[in-house]
Amino acid sequence: MSWDYRPLSVYRPFHASPAKERLLVGGMGSGKTIAQCADAISKGLRVPGIRIVLSRKTANELRDMLEPEFVNVMPSELYAACTKRRSGGHLESIVAPNGSEWLFRAIDDWQKYKSLNIGHLYWDELSEFDQPTYNGMRGRLRQRFPTARARDMGYTDEIPEAERGSTAATNPAGHDWIWEHFIRDASPERQSWTATSLDNPHLPEDYLETLLQMPDAWVKRYVLCSFDEFGGLIYPDWSYDRHVWKGTLEIDKLTPIWHGYDPGMRHPTGMLWVAVVGNKMIGVKEESAADTDFDAWVHRVKTVEEKLPRVQWRVADPNRINVRDFHAQSLKAHWRRRGYFFQDGPSRHKDRIPMLGTLIKSGRFMLTKDCPLTFDQVQAYRWEDLTATMRQKLGSHSEDYAPEEPLKVFDDQVDCAQYLSSRWVQPIKTTETRERPNKTRWQEQSDDLRAAVEKHARTGRVRPAPAAGTIV
């Protein structure tokens, strides 16, 4: 069997690295997905019986982008000799002749895979995943013995610890959790490599010219792989130095405590408690989990609030807390029976985003170190990228006219902060109210009397006043 894969020079150190966590930061057309697929194939051939997962955020992305690339990279002779299984319109698994397995999985909720036992995990476009998902799936890297098929073929050696790890590829997305984890906190066990679009000599010149004609912010991010490009961030003023409370926070029984709640179904449920201290709203406690069990969340709330002063106000996502169950009971009603009264927060993003932005810009929204997840989510909160069709329709400056919709991923704690800020900041008025002219007291009384007479005339209780000059 011959294999024609020849890695680009920029990827050779990546393939040779023994690091437990590896990250490829690549621009458009840089070949990072091909490099990942080739690395996964090589590992499966080198370690008989290892179970490898290749992942994307959604099943459609998995089917349309990752699976075809993997099949194209794999030698045709090897692919013909493998056992393939398809399910739901996509390639579910490939089993090699030596018993190694390549599994293709969409990871929209990592807790679905609590029982999964794997040797290596490949992430395609890591920026689509949040940090809890990344950390949760790393807990699945525990395969010790070869697959049953490999053992039947005589492979009995344990899976080497050096082969168990996580490999990812991504476009840079500013100083988000990926930048902090791999760039800022790099170590011998956690390494990254960068490949720009210009590092791939096989790209057509006209394709490169098209990439370089994109707006500057996009060129820096998607071509030159700059983590320092903050285009698209919704709260660019957010920073550790200014918005994290240093030292101890004195809270007494008179300190107002507010509670924000974002119920989750497909996304995690988030909760945030803030203390109102002077002119600041300071996050003091957070809870986030992909757990929909109501009693479990009641217990979480009781546990948190046993250590806080009495909560004076609660607010929640109106689109979720008012949804009724099979017994025609809303989530709000269930909480009310437990003694927790939630008000409806603003439902539209355009009403919520500016409110929190006003507090952040003025330094009046802060967090203690007990709210690290909320800090990461506010930092990574960004506008959703336009599709190629929309970019073509709007023109070269389309990022200036993008529909103002946030990227709905890793945002449950941000939503809680936005609901809480709705009480602190008045909504921005989109229309001007017409001021009534100043009237004397006699004029106001005359207007009230006229309104009362007209009301009774409409109901037939009194006769309407005759017109001027009418003979009665």
TAUR-V17240 format. One record per helix or strand. SS is the DSSP state (helix for helix, strand for strand). FROM is the first residue (numbers start at 1). LEN is the number of residues. If there is no record, write none. Layout:
# TAUR-V17240
[[SS | FROM | LEN] [SS | FROM | LEN]]
This chain:
# TAUR-V17240
[[helix | 9 | 8] [strand | 21 | 6] [helix | 32 | 15] [strand | 51 | 6] [helix | 59 | 15] [helix | 76 | 6] [strand | 83 | 5] [strand | 90 | 6] [strand | 101 | 6] [helix | 110 | 4] [strand | 118 | 1] [strand | 120 | 5] [helix | 126 | 3] [helix | 131 | 8] [strand | 141 | 1] [helix | 148 | 5] [helix | 161 | 3] [strand | 165 | 6] [helix | 177 | 8] [strand | 187 | 1] [strand | 190 | 6] [helix | 197 | 3] [helix | 205 | 8] [helix | 216 | 8] [strand | 233 | 1] [helix | 240 | 4] [strand | 244 | 1] [strand | 256 | 7] [strand | 269 | 9] [strand | 280 | 10] [helix | 294 | 12] [strand | 311 | 6] [helix | 318 | 4] [strand | 324 | 1] [strand | 330 | 1] [helix | 331 | 7] [strand | 343 | 2] [helix | 349 | 13] [strand | 365 | 3] [helix | 372 | 9] [strand | 382 | 2] [helix | 388 | 7] [helix | 398 | 4] [strand | 406 | 1] [helix | 412 | 13] [helix | 441 | 19]]
